[in-house]
Amino acid sequence: MDIAQPLDKIPASSSEPAAGKAINVKEGVDQDTPVPAKPVGNPFVDDPKMKLRDVEVFYGDEQAIHGISLDIGKNEVLSMIGPSGCGKSTFLRCLNRMNDTIDICRVKGSLHLEDQDLYDPKLDVVELRARVGMVFQKPNPFPKSIYDNVAYGPRIHGLANRRSDLDEIVETSLQKAGLWKEVKDRLHSPGTGLSGGQQQRLCIARTIAVSPEVILMDEPCSALDPIATAKIEELIAELSENFTIAIVTHSMQQAARVSNRTAYFHLGKLVEVNDTEKVFTNPDHKLTEAYITGRFG
Amino acid sequence: MNKTTEKVRQTLAKRYRSEKRFRAFGIASITLGLLALVILFTDIIGKGHSAFIEHRVTLEVSFDADVLQISDVNDADQVTYGNYIAAIRAAMSEQFPEVQNRSERKQLNGLISSSAEFELRDMLRADHSLLGQSRTVSLQLDDAADLFFKASPGKRDGVRVTDLQKSWLLTLEERDLVTSGFNQSLFTRGDSREPEQAGMLGAILGSLFTMMVTLVLSFPIGVAAAIYLEEFAPKNKFTDFIEVNINNLAAVPSIIFGLLGVSIFIGLFGMPRSIPLVGGIVLTLMTLPTIIISSRAAIKAVPPSIRQAAMGLGASNMQVVLHHVLPLALPGMLTGAIIGMAQALGETAPLLMIGMVAFIVELPAGPVDPATVLPVQIFLWAGSPEQAFVALTSAAIMVLLAFLITMNTIAVLLRKRLERRW
């Protein structure tokens, strides 16, 4: 498990002004510019799907996330952007408690999925992860058949009692992930034999087969070529009709294309949350502006 | 010319020379190793191949009721205690009627193996109508006579037979009564003091039972320990301590495990000596660290992305392990187990301590019957004074090596077969 953010490539778009509008770049803004005590913009929405308050994450003695408060609205796509190591992946992993697997990781604050406290000791993490699914950076299909990959979640949760029910779940999930047409004749060949983009869509199909309420995506396209990326982005737009999606991305173009709201993270703090259009055309904070114009990456 | 290019050219020759030296050194090492192997194999096969062949003498034996002292062939006791030696002696003196002298007759009869009488007894047991008839029977020769025929004509002087015996054996050969064939008793009998009757089936069965006990105990325990330590155990000082000690256990000399077996299993628990069950338990203790260490390595090699994928879908810890980690780690675990078993199969020292070095003629029927194992059988035969045991020792080594090579081949094949790519 990568604790530190991988040193990813600088986004392709970083050298051009985003969204076509020239931005007046203020001089003297760099990585060390102080982050505002409270995030600017609108971190909170009415009737949120996930309500996260004062979230702090520690790796041993090191604090990775400093008091982040944020809402994720129903059926919205929230993208999280920020320079490498800013804590956006760490934050995302708190939302389905994937950080539990790291021994030295401690999470503080109040995190709720609707009325459910995520860190309630009585809550079974298995139940939580069935409600909050996750798609990872690198496509990671199981070394099993395509069918078994998608059917795995429903099987362990006992969502289908009969073979025909399971077949149906597999088919709908693959259809929703836009993969059905490509694989329907080879459902029983190994999932690892697909191309990178197909593998990632298989992973998305596998996630939605459990019918989660929220899908977390941790840089889902960073290992894919542009065409595969375009397909996934299209898919995200379709999925947002039924699911709430939180996506971490390094590509600002991607954030601009797929998300309704964008949150900008900086050094473990939340700087700005606004509607995506606003962030990319007229950001409220100079750090956000510096980042999206490629002053640092 | 650029200055850098000049420098590079100067050093280039030197670099290539050192590469060449390194290669030559590597090739020399491999050649040396292979040479040692070839010498070892040639020596063993050269000495041992003759043990797979035996010589028999074909005689006309009469199952005369008076000679055998059997009045009622249906009486099992009489058949068992019949005087078959007399019948064999009669057959031999038929071949050499000139031998009258008592000491000469003793020498003559010494040419036939003492197993011959039992062969006759078994024949009569199987077919009662033989009594009173005579049959052409091929009888096992004594080890010295057998060696005499195995030796090439030039080397026959080195065999320990008297001059008289030598002339009789040559006469038998001239009369075309000596046949050679596959030495069946090598694989159908237990140990014996008489080399021509000694077989390694007892040791093979003993090894088999011991290995069975070892496998049944060490594989599940080793895999369970590895999974627990890798997947479930909290990472703290105590588990570190356990880990260090498992590694220490792998380095403990095997004879110590034998001492432990004697004092705990035999002394404290009162288990019998010389049985494969105790041997298997002792070897389990010895094999466990190997299996645990290789299983943990196999579990560690499972990519974390697979684990995360399953966890992200809401699989419990146990489900992640059983559905994903274990199937992917199994080939590595099996390889480790087979290599551990191969080690255990060749192990001698701890088994000496628990008494599996006893001279046991009976074939063991199960893991609680006294038995010996192949390497110990080699040890026993190597220490026996009779000339023929030299060949038997090498033959047993060949059989043991064949088992080990088979096991290692299975390990390689299993790994190739089960290995999955991701």
Interface residues (C-beta under 8 A of the other chain):
Chain A: M1 N96 M98 T101 D103 V126 E127 L128 R129 A130 G133 M134 V135 F136 K138 N140 P141 F142 P143 Y152 G153 I156 H157 T192 C203 R206 T207 V210
Chain B: P234 K235 P303 P304 S305 I306 R307 Q308 A309 A310 M311 G312 L313 G314 A315 S316 Q319 H323 H324 L328 R420 R421 W422
